[in-house]
């Protein structure tokens, strides 16, 4: 099986900016077990005059996906939990619905992973037996943050012409 890290395309011009959060700052990671800590619906305000691009996947401050991506992820991993996030641009009286993605935390790294002296992984290498049967998940016991999706999820998303998302294939052994 093939897997990919799902990332926000930082090269896409005119991306939205959140009023109260640094979207280039620290990423906050949430898993299924954090469900009770989060509101069912959150509201975030967008800065700008309406010409900004809304990515189908927003990486920071938390993982957020558009309605379309949420539907695809839910098709492949029916145990995912989604918390609604409403992005509001007061300047133009517009709002968009997104969903915070709460996934399983899987100890899926291969024993062959090499680490830098600070403990960060040099590369993500998945253990095929540990991740078998999973289509959307995050890794446990890692320094970085990674939303991992299977090839089937990637193909389904690409058929829907998603915007602002890139996929980086990871090695599986």
C-alpha positions in Angstrom: 0.0 0.0 0.0 1.2 3.6 -0.7 0.9 6.5 1.7 1.3 10.2 1.4 1.8 13.2 3.8 -1.0 15.7 3.1 0.3 19.2 3.2 -1.0 22.7 2.5 0.5 24.2 -0.7 2.4 27.2 0.7 3.2 28.4 -2.8 -0.5 29.1 -3.6 -0.8 32.9 -3.8 -3.3 35.1 -2.0 -4.0 32.5 0.7 -6.4 33.4 3.5 -5.0 34.8 6.8 -6.7 34.3 10.1 -7.2 37.4 12.2 -6.3 35.9 15.6 -3.8 33.1 14.7 -0.4 33.0 13.0 -1.0 30.4 10.3 2.8 30.0 9.9 3.3 29.5 13.6 3.1 26.4 15.8 0.7 23.6 14.8 -1.7 22.3 17.4 -2.4 18.5 17.0 -5.7 16.9 18.0 -6.6 13.3 18.0 -9.8 11.4 18.6 -9.2 11.3 22.3 -9.3 15.1 22.4 -12.9 15.2 21.1 -14.4 16.4 24.4 -11.9 19.3 24.7 -13.1 20.9 21.5 -16.3 22.7 20.8 -18.7 21.1 18.3 -18.5 24.4 16.3 -15.7 27.0 16.4 -15.6 30.4 14.7 -12.4 31.9 13.3 -12.2 35.3 11.5 -10.4 35.8 8.2 -8.5 39.0 7.3 -8.8 40.4 3.8 -11.1 41.9 1.2 -12.4 38.8 -0.4 -9.8 38.1 -3.0 -8.0 35.5 -0.9 -7.8 31.8 -1.9 -9.4 29.2 0.4 -7.4 26.0 0.3 -9.2 22.7 0.6 -6.7 21.8 3.4 -5.4 24.2 6.0 -2.5 23.0 8.0 -2.1 25.7 10.7 -3.1 26.4 13.4 -4.9 23.0 13.2 -5.8 20.6 10.5 -8.9 21.9 8.8 -10.5 20.5 5.6 -13.2 21.8 3.3 -16.6 20.2 3.1 -15.6 18.2 0.0 -12.4 16.9 1.6 -14.3 16.0 4.7 -16.7 13.9 2.7 -13.9 12.0 1.0 -11.9 11.4 4.2 -15.1 10.1 5.9 -15.7 7.7 3.0 -12.4 6.0 3.6 -12.1 6.2 7.4 -15.5 6.1 8.9 -14.2 6.4 12.5 -12.8 9.9 12.0 -14.3 12.7 14.1 -14.9 16.1 12.6 -15.6 19.4 14.5 -17.0 22.2 12.4 -15.1 25.4 12.0 -16.7 28.4 10.4 -14.3 30.9 8.8 -15.9 34.3 8.6 -14.7 37.3 6.6 -16.6 40.3 8.2 -15.3 42.8 5.6 -17.3 41.1 2.8 -19.9 39.3 4.9 -18.9 35.8 3.8 -18.4 32.6 5.6 -17.0 29.1 4.7 -17.4 25.9 6.5 -14.4 23.8 7.4 -13.9 20.8 9.6 -11.2 20.1 12.2 -10.0 16.5 11.6 -9.5 14.2 14.6 -7.8 11.0 13.7 -6.3 7.9 15.3 -2.8 8.2 16.6 -0.9 5.2 15.2 2.6 4.0 16.2 3.3 3.3 12.6 7.0 4.3 12.1 9.4 1.6 10.9 12.3 0.6 13.1 14.5 1.6 10.2 13.8 5.3 10.7 17.0 7.4 11.4 16.9 10.4 13.7 18.7 13.7 14.0 20.5 14.4 17.3 17.4 16.4 18.5 15.2 13.4 18.0 13.5 14.6 14.8 13.0 11.9 12.1 15.3 12.3 9.1 12.5 10.8 7.0 9.2 9.2 7.6 9.3 5.5 6.9 6.1 3.6 7.7 5.9 0.0 8.9 3.5 -1.7 6.5 2.1 -4.1 9.1 1.4 -1.3 11.6 -0.5 0.9 9.2 -2.3 -1.8 7.2 -6.0 -1.1 6.8 -5.7 2.6 7.7 -6.5 5.3 5.2 -6.3 8.6 7.3 -4.2 8.9 10.4 -1.5 10.7 12.4 1.7 9.2 13.7 2.3 8.7 17.4 5.7 9.2 19.0 7.1 11.6 16.3 8.5 15.1 16.6 6.9 16.4 13.4 3.2 16.5 12.6 2.0 14.5 9.7 -1.5 13.8 8.4 -1.1 10.6 6.5 -3.5 9.4 3.7 -3.5 6.4 1.5 -3.2 6.4 -2.2 -6.9 5.7 -2.6 -7.7 8.9 -0.7 -5.2 10.9 -2.8 -6.7 9.6 -6.0 -10.3 10.4 -4.9 -9.3 13.9 -3.8 -7.4 14.6 -7.1 -10.5 13.5 -9.1 -12.4 16.3 -7.4 -9.8 18.9 -8.4 -8.9 20.1 -4.8 -7.0 23.3 -4.4 -4.0 24.3 -2.3 -3.1 20.7 -1.4 0.1 18.8 -2.1 1.0 15.2 -1.3 4.4 13.9 -0.5 4.8 10.1 -0.8 6.4 8.3 2.2 8.3 5.1 2.1 6.6 2.0 3.4 8.6 -1.1 4.4 
